[in-house]
Amino acid sequence: MANQKKDIFVPDGKNSIHDGIEHEPGGGKALLDPTDTVFLLLDHQSGLFQNVKDISVAELRANTTALAKLATLHNIPVITTASVPDGPNGPLMPEIQQSAPHAVYVPRKGEVNAWDNALFVKTVRETGKKTLVIAGVWTSVCVMFPALDAKAAGFKVYTVMDASGDPSEMASRTTLARFTQAGVVPTSANAVICEVHRTWNRPDAAELAELYTMVSPNYRAVMESYQKAQDVLKQKQ
């Protein structure tokens, strides 16, 4: 059997040369395109956090903050909103605005579904982006309602399950099933970072590594052990 040639993934998108044969760049076409993406961070509010039972609130907040930081690193638009923040649902977590100062806040007039608010939809459309990455509290309401409506309106929609939270595991599981039935793509904060990241051969690699320690705290140990091994090697030389 003749040897098969394999495509080489080239991060900068240029054609590659392998065994004298030119190849088109390989993977990535099915992944998130950061240039066509907007993050919608919905109703991450202190009162609603107290009812989240399917994920720890600390983990939820860390994952959401990592998304906000990622958006800042890659100039991805961020839109936030809150459900009656002056009532028992409480204020938005401050880490989002701190980590993504460019985030645009859209006030609502009591609508449970952010997509029922004309200003919110107008703000999303004005970004010109066709891919929405949505996270929020509760997943079964504040994320699901606008996600389904946006999908019906022709957007490509991802929902970040671990930057969202629900009152029970059952609520989360049924929501996940409804997403998949409707063609909404469930994902995780770690996957979003990886899809935007794509290659370590970039000037902001160290900052991206810090984001991984937020969504996977044990990755800090990986970095520390590697750094220690490098230090030992230098000492022996």
Secondary structure as UniProt FT lines:
FT   TURN            11..12
FT   STRAND          16..18
FT   TURN            19..20
FT   STRAND          21..23
FT   TURN            29..30
FT   HELIX           34..36
FT   STRAND          37..42
FT   HELIX           46..49
FT   TURN            50..51
FT   HELIX           57..73
FT   TURN            74..75
FT   STRAND          78..81
FT   TURN            85..89
FT   HELIX           95..99
FT   TURN            101..102
FT   STRAND          104..106
FT   HELIX           114..116
FT   HELIX           118..126
FT   STRAND          131..137
FT   HELIX           139..143
FT   HELIX           144..152
FT   TURN            153..154
FT   STRAND          156..160
FT   HELIX           161..163
FT   HELIX           169..182
FT   STRAND          185..187
FT   HELIX           189..197
FT   TURN            203..204
FT   HELIX           205..215
FT   TURN            217..218
FT   HELIX           219..236
//
